[in-house]
C-alpha cells in the first residue's frame, strides 16, 4: 500500500500545480491566456512539456508491453524513427506554424486552414475528424491510469476506481490551470520520469541478478532468443512504422503547443534534444520489457508467457473469440509495473510508480487541445464569442473539459482493446495521414480547400475501413497472415495477428500516400485562393 | 534557388553574393542528403537476425545500433538548427512585433 500512498501524494502535487497556475493567471478570462498561456513559455518548460505531451501510457506501458511480446524491435519501430521524424517536423512545420500564429493570432490548426484555404465548413469537417481521432488518445491515458493504480496498490484500488481518480486529477488541473498548468505539470512529470527511469533500470537489473545473466539465458532459450533480434518482424512492416511519427506534428495538441513558445529560438533546444529524451525514456522501457521474459518468480508474468505459448501452439485450432481472449491475457502492458513490484523496495516502487503515472497522465494536453479546438473552431467561429464574450468562451472550454473526460472514462471502462492497439490502429495512422494537409498548407501555394477536403474525407473513410475490416476478419494465430485479397499471386490485403497489411505494409503507408496524392490531384484541378491570401503565407 | 542581380553592386560584391548563395545551396543539398541517408540507415537489415555481439555483455547489437541512431539523429538536428534555421521567420515576426509596438 506504501507505493499507492506515494502515488496519491504525487497526484495531489500535480493537482496543486494546476491550481497554482490558476492563481498565477490572476483569474484572467482571456482565451489566449487560458488556452495558450499567453504564448509565453520559456525554453525549459517548452522542451520538457512538449516532450512530456508525447510520452503517454502508450510510450511507457505500451512500449514495454510490446517489447515483452515482440522483443528489441520495439525500439527501432517506435523510438528511433520518432527521434528522427518528430524533431524534423517540429523544425520544418512547428516553427512556421508558430510564426503564423504569432502574426495572425491563430490558436488552432483549423483556424489556420480556414484562413489559408478560404473555407469554413471544410474546416469544421477537419475539426470533427481531428476530434474523433484524438479521443482514443485520451482514453488510453485513463486506461493506463487505471492499470497503474491497480497494480501499484496490489489490487486494492480497482481498475475502474484508479481510472476515475486519474481522470479527476487530470480534469482538475487542466480545468483550473489551462495551458500554463498543463505545461508545468508536463514539465514536472517529464523530469520525474527521466530521473526515475534510470533508477528503475539499475534496481531491477540488480534484482534480476544482473542483465548479463538474463541476456545470456535468453539467448540460450530457443523460445526467447528471437526476442533479442528482429526476425519475427518483416522489414516492410518495420519500414511502414517510420510513417507513424508523422502523426506527431499533425496531432492538434502538439501543433497547438507549438504556438505557446515565447520566441522561435525556443524550438532549437527542443529539436536538438528531442531524440536524446526519447532515447532516455524508451531504451529502459523497451529493455526492461524484453528482460521481463527472463523473470521466473513473478506469477503474473509467467501467466502471460503461458498464454503466449498456448496461443502459438494451439491458437490455430481455437475459435476467434477464445484466441482474442488469450491474446489479451498474453499482452504485457503491466510488465514494467510487475517488475517494480517484485524488485524495488516499497518506497522506491512508489516513487517509480509516480514516475510511470507521470507519463500515463499525458492525456492532459489532448483534453485541453480538444477544448481549445471546440471553443475556437466551433463556439467562436459560429458566433458564440461575438455574442457572449470571451469570458463565456473560457467557461465553455472548461465545461467541455468536464464532458470530454467523463465521456473518455465511460469508454475506457468498456473498451476491450489493449492500450497499444487502440492507439496505433486509429489515432496514429489517422493523424499521420492528415500530415499532407499541413505540408500543403505551408509549402505549396497551389493547394486548395478541395484538395484538403479530399484528403480529410479519405482519412476518415480509411480509418473506418480499417476498423471495419479488422472487426469483420478475426486476427489469425501467431504465424502467417490471413490473405483476404491477392493480385497475381501478390498478397494485396491481409489480416495479420497484430492488424492489417496492404501489400505487406501497414495501412498507414497507403493512407499517407493516397492522402498526399489526393491533395495534389484535386488541388491541381480546382480554384486557388486569392493572391492576397497567398501573400500572407508565401514570400514573393 | 533564384539569384537576383542587385543594381549598384560592384563585380566583387556580386561575386560574394553569388558565392554565398551557392554555399547556402550546397549546404542545404548536403543536409537533405544527410537526412535521407539517416532515414535509410534506420532500415538496418544487416543486424536483422543476430543478437551478437552483446554490447557491454547484455545489449543486443540491434538495440545498441538504434540507440546510436538516436544520438546520430540528435547530431543531425544540431546541424540543421545551425545551418538550416528558418531565421527569415524570426526576422519577420520581430519586424511585425516592432510595428505593432510602434502602433501602440
HADDOCK unambig.tbl for C-alpha pairs under 7 A between the chains (distance, minus, plus):
assign (segid A and resid 72 and name CA) (segid B and resid 63 and name CA) 5.99 0.50 0.50
assign (segid A and resid 76 and name CA) (segid B and resid 66 and name CA) 5.93 0.50 0.50
assign (segid A and resid 80 and name CA) (segid B and resid 66 and name CA) 6.04 0.50 0.50
assign (segid A and resid 80 and name CA) (segid B and resid 69 and name CA) 6.60 0.50 0.50
assign (segid A and resid 80 and name CA) (segid B and resid 70 and name CA) 5.40 0.50 0.50
assign (segid A and resid 83 and name CA) (segid B and resid 70 and name CA) 5.87 0.50 0.50
assign (segid A and resid 83 and name CA) (segid B and resid 73 and name CA) 6.43 0.50 0.50
assign (segid A and resid 84 and name CA) (segid B and resid 73 and name CA) 5.38 0.50 0.50
assign (segid A and resid 99 and name CA) (segid B and resid 89 and name CA) 6.34 0.50 0.50
assign (segid A and resid 99 and name CA) (segid B and resid 93 and name CA) 6.52 0.50 0.50
assign (segid A and resid 103 and name CA) (segid B and resid 93 and name CA) 6.63 0.50 0.50
assign (segid A and resid 211 and name CA) (segid B and resid 58 and name CA) 5.85 0.50 0.50
assign (segid A and resid 212 and name CA) (segid B and resid 57 and name CA) 5.59 0.50 0.50
assign (segid A and resid 212 and name CA) (segid B and resid 58 and name CA) 4.74 0.50 0.50
assign (segid A and resid 215 and name CA) (segid B and resid 58 and name CA) 5.43 0.50 0.50
assign (segid A and resid 228 and name CA) (segid B and resid 51 and name CA) 5.51 0.50 0.50
assign (segid A and resid 228 and name CA) (segid B and resid 60 and name CA) 6.07 0.50 0.50
assign (segid A and resid 229 and name CA) (segid B and resid 48 and name CA) 6.19 0.50 0.50
assign (segid A and resid 229 and name CA) (segid B and resid 49 and name CA) 5.39 0.50 0.50
assign (segid A and resid 229 and name CA) (segid B and resid 50 and name CA) 5.50 0.50 0.50
assign (segid A and resid 229 and name CA) (segid B and resid 51 and name CA) 5.31 0.50 0.50
assign (segid A and resid 229 and name CA) (segid B and resid 62 and name CA) 6.62 0.50 0.50
assign (segid A and resid 230 and name CA) (segid B and resid 48 and name CA) 5.28 0.50 0.50
assign (segid A and resid 230 and name CA) (segid B and resid 49 and name CA) 5.96 0.50 0.50
assign (segid A and resid 231 and name CA) (segid B and resid 48 and name CA) 6.12 0.50 0.50
assign (segid A and resid 231 and name CA) (segid B and resid 49 and name CA) 5.19 0.50 0.50
assign (segid A and resid 239 and name CA) (segid B and resid 43 and name CA) 6.72 0.50 0.50
assign (segid A and resid 264 and name CA) (segid B and resid 90 and name CA) 6.45 0.50 0.50
assign (segid A and resid 268 and name CA) (segid B and resid 81 and name CA) 6.35 0.50 0.50
assign (segid A and resid 271 and name CA) (segid B and resid 77 and name CA) 6.25 0.50 0.50
assign (segid A and resid 272 and name CA) (segid B and resid 74 and name CA) 5.24 0.50 0.50
assign (segid A and resid 272 and name CA) (segid B and resid 77 and name CA) 5.10 0.50 0.50
assign (segid A and resid 272 and name CA) (segid B and resid 78 and name CA) 5.37 0.50 0.50
assign (segid A and resid 273 and name CA) (segid B and resid 74 and name CA) 6.30 0.50 0.50
assign (segid A and resid 275 and name CA) (segid B and resid 70 and name CA) 5.46 0.50 0.50
assign (segid A and resid 275 and name CA) (segid B and resid 71 and name CA) 6.83 0.50 0.50
assign (segid A and resid 275 and name CA) (segid B and resid 73 and name CA) 6.34 0.50 0.50
assign (segid A and resid 275 and name CA) (segid B and resid 74 and name CA) 5.44 0.50 0.50
assign (segid A and resid 276 and name CA) (segid B and resid 70 and name CA) 6.49 0.50 0.50
assign (segid A and resid 276 and name CA) (segid B and resid 71 and name CA) 6.37 0.50 0.50
assign (segid A and resid 276 and name CA) (segid B and resid 74 and name CA) 6.55 0.50 0.50
assign (segid A and resid 279 and name CA) (segid B and resid 67 and name CA) 6.53 0.50 0.50
assign (segid A and resid 279 and name CA) (segid B and resid 70 and name CA) 6.42 0.50 0.50
